[in-house]
Amino acid sequence: GMEALSKIDIFALGASVYELALGESLPQNSDNWHRIRVEPSFRKRIPQRFSEEFWMFINDMLHENPNARPTAKDILNHPLILHHCHPSRDELQHKVLVLQQLLAEKNQMLEDAMKEE
């Protein structure tokens, strides 16, 4: 049913993220597929710009047991996603200050234009 379909979608998402991150397709046969999961040499191929947490996140989405894969809600609530999708308080305060400065500059320009008329 729909639950099985959503687990396939999660797998497809994990596969897409894997391919984008490594720049290569997932292996097609089961032996190579199994090596990705268990061989330490696979971990050495991981670009250092990606964390172990990132690769475990992908591995969870590619889990061979569909019931062990995260749900879409789990993915959206994962710390990696939350960290990158929700700005920190400092980031928000900085954005507010920048917008306030831009607004003040615009208002000054309007006032100056009105004085000239």
N, C-alpha and C positions, 0 to 999 in steps of 0.2 A: 504494500500500500504506500501511502504518502511517507510514512516513517522510513521505509527502505529507500525510497527515492531521495529523501533529504540526506540520508547517509551517503548515497552515491554522489550527491552534489558536494558534500563535505570532502569526500575523497577527491573529486575533480578540482575543488578549490586548492586542496593540499598539493595535488600534482601540478597545478598551474603555478603556485608559489614556488615550489621546488624548481621547476623548469626556468622560471624567471630569475631566481636567485643564483642558480648554477650555470645558466646558459646552455643547458643540455636537456634532452628528453629523458624521461624515466626509462629504465630498462624494460624491454618487452618480455623477457623470459623469467620464469620463476626463480631460477638459480641466482641470477644477477639481482633480481628484486630482493631476495632474501639477504644477499650480501649487504645491501644498503642498510638493512636493519641491524645486522649483528657484527659486521666486521669493523674493527677499530680503524682499518686503513681508510674506510669511507669517511670517518671523522676528520682524517688528515686532509682530505680533499675539500673540506668546507672552507670557503674563504673566511679569513680571520675577521673581516668586517661584520660578520654575522655571529651572534652569540649562540652558545649551546642552548639557551632557552628558546631561541628562535627555531633551531633545528628540532628540538623536542616538540615544539608546537606543530611543526610540519609533520613530524613522525606520528603524532597523535591523530592528525587528520587522515594520514595514510594507513592507519592501523588495519591489519588484515581482518579483524573482527569488526564488522560495521557497528555493532552495539557498543564497542569500546571507543568509537570516534566521538569527538565532541559534537554537541548540537550547535546550531547557528547562534543560539543565545550564549552558549559557553564561549564561543569564539569572540563574540562581541564584548564579552565581559572579561576576556583574557587580559592580564596585565600588559602584555605587549601592545595590544590594540588600544586599551584604555590610555596608556602612556602617550601614544602617538596621535590619538584622536581627541583627547581632552587636554587643552592647554592648562598649564599650572596657573596658580593665582598670580604669580609674578608676571607670567607672560600676558595674562589678561590685563593686569594693571598697566603694563607697558603699552599695550595696544590702546587702552583707554586714554593714556597720556598723549600718545601720538595723535589720536583722533581729536582730542581737546585742543592740541596745538594747531592742527590743521583748521579746525573750526574757528579758532581765534584769529588766525591769519586771514581766513575768508571774510570774517566779520570786519576786520580792519580794512581789507580791500574794499568792501562794500561801503563802509563809512567814508573812506577816502574818496571813492567815486561819487558819493552823494554830496560831499563838500565841494567838489569841483563843479557841480551842476549849478 
